[in-house]
Amino acid sequence: MKTIAYILAGILIFFGVLFLWASFGNAFNAGYFLTGLLTVAIGFGLIWFASRRKRFDTSNGNSVTLKIDLPANSALEALKCQSCGGTLSPENIEMLAGAPVVKCPYCKSTYQLTEEPKW
């Protein structure tokens, strides 16, 4: 939708400039001048509306929940910080750019959580 709005805005601005240019021909033509101004203004208005983005706000309950399905015979181990060895809780793990990142509340270190192969 954004791409279509940008293309349409470009066409409107192009023809608006042509109308403005034509209005200053041999004799000034007020109709062409007003049409050119209006067309250019609509083109820039389309660019402005297309560039506005609706921001994702998590304060009103819109959030993403990540569910992990573990096999039946898996046991959870205590999660410890790689730097200081402090015990971490699930609140210390965040998803950033699709990867789990651990932030230690004790030593303030940040690292990506990796899973070691079981074999």
RONU-746090 format. One line per 2 residues: number of its first residue (from 1); their letters; for each residue x, y, z of N, C-alpha, C, O. Coordinates in nm, 2 decimals, decimal comma, always signed. Layout:
NUM = a = X Y Z X Y Z X Y Z X Y Z  ... $
% end
This chain:
1 = mk = +0,08 -0,12 +0,00 +0,00 +0,00 +0,00 +0,09 +0,13 +0,00 +0,06 +0,22 -0,07  +0,20 +0,12 +0,08 +0,29 +0,23 +0,08 +0,35 +0,26 -0,06 +0,36 +0,38 -0,10 $
3 = ti = +0,39 +0,15 -0,13 +0,45 +0,17 -0,26 +0,36 +0,23 -0,36 +0,40 +0,32 -0,43  +0,23 +0,19 -0,35 +0,13 +0,25 -0,44 +0,11 +0,40 -0,41 +0,10 +0,48 -0,51 $
5 = ay = +0,11 +0,43 -0,29 +0,09 +0,57 -0,25 +0,21 +0,66 -0,30 +0,19 +0,77 -0,34  +0,33 +0,60 -0,28 +0,45 +0,68 -0,33 +0,45 +0,69 -0,48 +0,49 +0,80 -0,53 $
7 = il = +0,41 +0,59 -0,55 +0,41 +0,60 -0,70 +0,30 +0,70 -0,74 +0,33 +0,78 -0,83  +0,19 +0,69 -0,68 +0,08 +0,79 -0,71 +0,12 +0,93 -0,68 +0,09 +1,03 -0,75 $
9 = ag = +0,19 +0,95 -0,56 +0,24 +1,08 -0,53 +0,34 +1,13 -0,63 +0,34 +1,25 -0,66  +0,43 +1,05 -0,67 +0,53 +1,09 -0,77 +0,46 +1,14 -0,90 +0,50 +1,23 -0,96 $
11 = il = +0,36 +1,06 -0,94 +0,29 +1,10 -1,07 +0,22 +1,23 -1,05 +0,22 +1,32 -1,14  +0,15 +1,25 -0,93 +0,08 +1,38 -0,91 +0,18 +1,49 -0,90 +0,15 +1,60 -0,96 $
13 = if = +0,29 +1,48 -0,84 +0,39 +1,59 -0,83 +0,44 +1,62 -0,97 +0,46 +1,73 -1,00  +0,47 +1,51 -1,05 +0,52 +1,54 -1,18 +0,42 +1,62 -1,26 +0,46 +1,72 -1,33 $
15 = fg = +0,30 +1,58 -1,27 +0,20 +1,65 -1,35 +0,17 +1,79 -1,29 +0,13 +1,88 -1,36  +0,18 +1,80 -1,15 +0,16 +1,93 -1,09 +0,26 +2,03 -1,13 +0,23 +2,14 -1,16 $
17 = vl = +0,39 +1,98 -1,14 +0,50 +2,07 -1,18 +0,48 +2,11 -1,33 +0,50 +2,22 -1,37  +0,43 +2,01 -1,41 +0,40 +2,04 -1,55 +0,29 +2,15 -1,56 +0,30 +2,24 -1,65 $
19 = fl = +0,19 +2,14 -1,48 +0,08 +2,24 -1,48 +0,13 +2,38 -1,44 +0,10 +2,48 -1,50  +0,22 +2,38 -1,33 +0,28 +2,50 -1,29 +0,36 +2,57 -1,40 +0,36 +2,69 -1,42 $
21 = wa = +0,44 +2,48 -1,46 +0,53 +2,53 -1,57 +0,44 +2,59 -1,69 +0,48 +2,69 -1,75  +0,33 +2,52 -1,72 +0,25 +2,56 -1,83 +0,17 +2,69 -1,80 +0,14 +2,77 -1,89 $
23 = sf = +0,15 +2,71 -1,67 +0,07 +2,83 -1,63 +0,15 +2,96 -1,66 +0,09 +3,07 -1,68  +0,29 +2,95 -1,67 +0,37 +3,07 -1,70 +0,41 +3,07 -1,84 +0,52 +3,12 -1,87 $
25 = gn = +0,32 +3,03 -1,93 +0,35 +3,03 -2,08 +0,35 +3,17 -2,13 +0,40 +3,26 -2,07  +0,29 +3,19 -2,25 +0,29 +3,32 -2,31 +0,21 +3,42 -2,23 +0,25 +3,53 -2,21 $
27 = af = +0,09 +3,37 -2,17 +0,01 +3,45 -2,08 -0,01 +3,37 -1,96 -0,03 +3,25 -1,97  -0,02 +3,43 -1,84 -0,04 +3,36 -1,72 -0,18 +3,30 -1,72 -0,28 +3,37 -1,75 $
29 = na = -0,19 +3,17 -1,68 -0,32 +3,10 -1,68 -0,34 +3,06 -1,53 -0,27 +2,97 -1,48  -0,44 +3,13 -1,47 -0,46 +3,10 -1,33 -0,52 +2,96 -1,30 -0,49 +2,90 -1,20 $
31 = gy = -0,60 +2,91 -1,40 -0,65 +2,77 -1,38 -0,54 +2,67 -1,38 -0,55 +2,58 -1,30  -0,45 +2,68 -1,47 -0,33 +2,58 -1,47 -0,25 +2,60 -1,34 -0,21 +2,50 -1,28 $
33 = fl = -0,24 +2,72 -1,29 -0,16 +2,75 -1,17 -0,22 +2,69 -1,05 -0,16 +2,62 -0,97  -0,35 +2,71 -1,04 -0,42 +2,65 -0,92 -0,43 +2,49 -0,93 -0,41 +2,43 -0,83 $
35 = tg = -0,45 +2,44 -1,05 -0,44 +2,30 -1,07 -0,31 +2,24 -1,03 -0,30 +2,13 -0,97  -0,20 +2,31 -1,07 -0,07 +2,26 -1,04 -0,04 +2,26 -0,89 +0,02 +2,17 -0,84 $
37 = ll = -0,08 +2,38 -0,83 -0,06 +2,38 -0,68 -0,13 +2,28 -0,61 -0,08 +2,21 -0,52  -0,26 +2,26 -0,65 -0,34 +2,16 -0,58 -0,28 +2,01 -0,60 -0,28 +1,93 -0,51 $
39 = tv = -0,24 +1,99 -0,72 -0,19 +1,85 -0,75 -0,06 +1,83 -0,68 -0,04 +1,72 -0,63  +0,03 +1,93 -0,67 +0,16 +1,91 -0,60 +0,13 +1,89 -0,45 +0,19 +1,81 -0,38 $
41 = ai = +0,03 +1,97 -0,40 +0,00 +1,96 -0,25 -0,06 +1,82 -0,22 -0,03 +1,77 -0,12  -0,14 +1,77 -0,31 -0,20 +1,64 -0,29 -0,09 +1,53 -0,29 -0,09 +1,44 -0,21 $
43 = gf = +0,01 +1,55 -0,38 +0,12 +1,45 -0,39 +0,20 +1,45 -0,27 +0,24 +1,34 -0,22  +0,24 +1,57 -0,22 +0,32 +1,57 -0,09 +0,23 +1,52 +0,03 +0,29 +1,47 +0,12 $
45 = gl = +0,10 +1,55 +0,02 +0,02 +1,50 +0,13 +0,01 +1,35 +0,13 +0,01 +1,28 +0,24  +0,01 +1,28 +0,01 +0,02 +1,14 +0,00 +0,15 +1,08 +0,06 +0,15 +0,98 +0,13 $
47 = iw = +0,26 +1,15 +0,03 +0,39 +1,11 +0,08 +0,39 +1,12 +0,23 +0,44 +1,03 +0,30  +0,33 +1,23 +0,29 +0,32 +1,24 +0,43 +0,24 +1,13 +0,50 +0,28 +1,07 +0,60 $
49 = fa = +0,12 +1,10 +0,44 +0,04 +1,00 +0,50 +0,10 +0,86 +0,48 +0,09 +0,78 +0,57  +0,17 +0,83 +0,37 +0,23 +0,70 +0,35 +0,35 +0,68 +0,44 +0,38 +0,57 +0,48 $
51 = sr = +0,42 +0,79 +0,48 +0,53 +0,77 +0,56 +0,50 +0,76 +0,71 +0,58 +0,72 +0,79  +0,38 +0,80 +0,75 +0,34 +0,78 +0,89 +0,32 +0,63 +0,91 +0,25 +0,56 +0,84 $
53 = rk = +0,37 +0,59 +1,03 +0,35 +0,44 +1,06 +0,28 +0,44 +1,20 +0,31 +0,52 +1,29  +0,20 +0,34 +1,21 +0,13 +0,31 +1,34 +0,23 +0,24 +1,42 +0,28 +0,13 +1,39 $
55 = rf = +0,26 +0,29 +1,54 +0,35 +0,23 +1,63 +0,29 +0,12 +1,71 +0,17 +0,13 +1,74  +0,37 +0,02 +1,74 +0,32 -0,10 +1,81 +0,33 -0,07 +1,96 +0,44 -0,05 +2,01 $
57 = dt = +0,22 -0,06 +2,03 +0,22 -0,02 +2,17 +0,18 -0,14 +2,25 +0,07 -0,20 +2,24  +0,27 -0,18 +2,34 +0,24 -0,30 +2,43 +0,18 -0,26 +2,56 +0,14 -0,35 +2,64 $
59 = sn = +0,16 -0,13 +2,59 +0,10 -0,09 +2,71 -0,05 -0,12 +2,72 -0,11 -0,13 +2,83  -0,12 -0,14 +2,61 -0,26 -0,17 +2,61 -0,29 -0,32 +2,60 -0,41 -0,35 +2,56 $
61 = gn = -0,20 -0,40 +2,62 -0,23 -0,54 +2,62 -0,19 -0,61 +2,49 -0,20 -0,74 +2,48  -0,14 -0,54 +2,39 -0,09 -0,60 +2,26 +0,05 -0,65 +2,28 +0,14 -0,57 +2,28 $
63 = sv = +0,06 -0,78 +2,30 +0,20 -0,83 +2,32 +0,21 -0,97 +2,25 +0,11 -1,03 +2,22  +0,33 -1,00 +2,23 +0,36 -1,13 +2,16 +0,40 -1,23 +2,26 +0,49 -1,20 +2,35 $
65 = tl = +0,34 -1,35 +2,26 +0,37 -1,45 +2,35 +0,44 -1,57 +2,28 +0,40 -1,61 +2,18  +0,56 -1,60 +2,33 +0,64 -1,71 +2,27 +0,62 -1,84 +2,36 +0,65 -1,84 +2,47 $
67 = ki = +0,56 -1,94 +2,29 +0,54 -2,07 +2,37 +0,64 -2,17 +2,31 +0,66 -2,18 +2,19  +0,71 -2,24 +2,41 +0,80 -2,34 +2,37 +0,75 -2,47 +2,41 +0,71 -2,49 +2,53 $
69 = dl = +0,75 -2,57 +2,32 +0,70 -2,70 +2,35 +0,82 -2,79 +2,37 +0,89 -2,82 +2,28  +0,83 -2,84 +2,49 +0,94 -2,93 +2,53 +0,90 -3,07 +2,52 +0,78 -3,11 +2,54 $
71 = pa = +0,99 -3,16 +2,49 +0,96 -3,31 +2,49 +0,92 -3,35 +2,63 +0,95 -3,29 +2,73  +0,85 -3,46 +2,64 +0,80 -3,51 +2,77 +0,90 -3,55 +2,87 +0,88 -3,54 +2,99 $
73 = ns = +1,02 -3,60 +2,82 +1,12 -3,64 +2,92 +1,23 -3,54 +2,95 +1,34 -3,58 +2,98  +1,20 -3,41 +2,93 +1,30 -3,31 +2,96 +1,28 -3,26 +3,10 +1,17 -3,24 +3,15 $
75 = al = +1,39 -3,22 +3,16 +1,39 -3,17 +3,30 +1,46 -3,03 +3,29 +1,56 -3,01 +3,22  +1,40 -2,94 +3,36 +1,45 -2,80 +3,36 +1,57 -2,79 +3,46 +1,56 -2,84 +3,57 $
77 = ea = +1,67 -2,73 +3,42 +1,79 -2,71 +3,50 +1,79 -2,56 +3,55 +1,72 -2,48 +3,48  +1,86 -2,53 +3,66 +1,87 -2,40 +3,70 +1,96 -2,32 +3,60 +2,06 -2,37 +3,57 $
79 = lk = +1,91 -2,20 +3,57 +1,98 -2,12 +3,47 +2,08 -2,03 +3,55 +2,04 -1,96 +3,64  +2,21 -2,04 +3,51 +2,31 -1,96 +3,58 +2,38 -1,87 +3,48 +2,39 -1,91 +3,36 $
81 = cq = +2,42 -1,76 +3,53 +2,50 -1,66 +3,44 +2,63 -1,72 +3,40 +2,70 -1,78 +3,48  +2,67 -1,70 +3,28 +2,80 -1,74 +3,23 +2,91 -1,66 +3,29 +3,02 -1,71 +3,30 $
83 = sc = +2,89 -1,54 +3,32 +2,99 -1,45 +3,37 +3,02 -1,47 +3,52 +3,13 -1,49 +3,57  +2,91 -1,45 +3,60 +2,93 -1,45 +3,75 +2,87 -1,58 +3,82 +2,90 -1,60 +3,93 $
85 = gg = +2,79 -1,66 +3,75 +2,74 -1,78 +3,81 +2,61 -1,75 +3,89 +2,57 -1,85 +3,96  +2,56 -1,63 +3,89 +2,44 -1,60 +3,96 +2,32 -1,67 +3,90 +2,31 -1,70 +3,78 $
87 = tl = +2,22 -1,70 +3,99 +2,10 -1,77 +3,95 +2,01 -1,67 +3,87 +1,98 -1,56 +3,92  +1,96 -1,72 +3,76 +1,87 -1,63 +3,68 +1,73 -1,68 +3,68 +1,71 -1,80 +3,70 $
89 = sp = +1,64 -1,59 +3,66 +1,50 -1,63 +3,65 +1,44 -1,60 +3,51 +1,51 -1,54 +3,43  +1,32 -1,65 +3,47 +1,27 -1,63 +3,34 +1,25 -1,48 +3,31 +1,25 -1,44 +3,19 $
91 = en = +1,24 -1,40 +3,41 +1,23 -1,25 +3,38 +1,35 -1,19 +3,33 +1,35 -1,08 +3,27  +1,47 -1,26 +3,34 +1,59 -1,21 +3,29 +1,62 -1,24 +3,15 +1,72 -1,20 +3,09 $
93 = ie = +1,53 -1,31 +3,08 +1,54 -1,35 +2,94 +1,44 -1,27 +2,86 +1,33 -1,27 +2,89  +1,50 -1,21 +2,75 +1,41 -1,13 +2,66 +1,44 -1,18 +2,52 +1,55 -1,23 +2,49 $
95 = ml = +1,34 -1,16 +2,43 +1,36 -1,20 +2,29 +1,39 -1,07 +2,22 +1,31 -0,97 +2,21  +1,51 -1,06 +2,17 +1,56 -0,94 +2,09 +1,59 -0,99 +1,95 +1,68 -1,08 +1,94 $
97 = ag = +1,53 -0,94 +1,85 +1,55 -0,97 +1,71 +1,54 -1,12 +1,68 +1,62 -1,18 +1,60  +1,45 -1,19 +1,75 +1,42 -1,33 +1,73 +1,52 -1,42 +1,81 +1,51 -1,55 +1,79 $
99 = ap = +1,61 -1,37 +1,89 +1,70 -1,45 +1,96 +1,68 -1,43 +2,11 +1,66 -1,31 +2,15  +1,69 -1,53 +2,20 +1,68 -1,51 +2,34 +1,81 -1,45 +2,40 +1,92 -1,50 +2,37 $
101 = vv = +1,79 -1,34 +2,47 +1,91 -1,27 +2,52 +1,89 -1,27 +2,68 +1,78 -1,23 +2,73  +2,00 -1,30 +2,75 +2,00 -1,30 +2,89 +2,06 -1,17 +2,94 +2,17 -1,13 +2,90 $
103 = kc = +2,00 -1,11 +3,04 +2,05 -0,99 +3,11 +2,07 -1,03 +3,26 +1,97 -1,04 +3,33  +2,19 -1,04 +3,31 +2,21 -1,07 +3,44 +2,19 -0,95 +3,54 +2,25 -0,85 +3,51 $
105 = py = +2,11 -0,97 +3,64 +2,08 -0,86 +3,73 +2,20 -0,83 +3,83 +2,20 -0,73 +3,89  +2,29 -0,93 +3,84 +2,40 -0,92 +3,94 +2,52 -0,85 +3,88 +2,57 -0,75 +3,93 $
107 = ck = +2,57 -0,90 +3,77 +2,69 -0,85 +3,71 +2,66 -0,76 +3,59 +2,76 -0,70 +3,53  +2,53 -0,74 +3,55 +2,49 -0,66 +3,44 +2,54 -0,70 +3,30 +2,55 -0,62 +3,21 $
109 = st = +2,59 -0,82 +3,29 +2,63 -0,87 +3,16 +2,51 -0,91 +3,07 +2,41 -0,95 +3,12  +2,53 -0,90 +2,94 +2,43 -0,94 +2,85 +2,49 -1,03 +2,74 +2,59 -1,00 +2,69 $
111 = yq = +2,42 -1,14 +2,72 +2,47 -1,24 +2,62 +2,35 -1,32 +2,56 +2,25 -1,32 +2,62  +2,38 -1,37 +2,44 +2,27 -1,45 +2,38 +2,27 -1,59 +2,43 +2,37 -1,65 +2,45 $
113 = lt = +2,15 -1,64 +2,46 +2,13 -1,77 +2,51 +2,15 -1,88 +2,40 +2,08 -1,87 +2,30  +2,24 -1,97 +2,42 +2,26 -2,07 +2,32 +2,23 -2,21 +2,38 +2,24 -2,23 +2,50 $
115 = ee = +2,18 -2,30 +2,29 +2,15 -2,43 +2,33 +2,25 -2,53 +2,28 +2,28 -2,53 +2,16  +2,31 -2,60 +2,38 +2,42 -2,70 +2,34 +2,35 -2,83 +2,30 +2,24 -2,86 +2,35 $
117 = pk = +2,40 -2,90 +2,20 +2,35 -3,03 +2,16 +2,35 -3,13 +2,28 +2,44 -3,12 +2,36  +2,25 -3,21 +2,28 +2,24 -3,31 +2,39 +2,32 -3,44 +2,37 +2,34 -3,51 +2,46 $
119 = w = +2,37 -3,46 +2,25 +2,44 -3,58 +2,22 +2,59 -3,57 +2,24 +2,66 -3,67 +2,23 $
% end
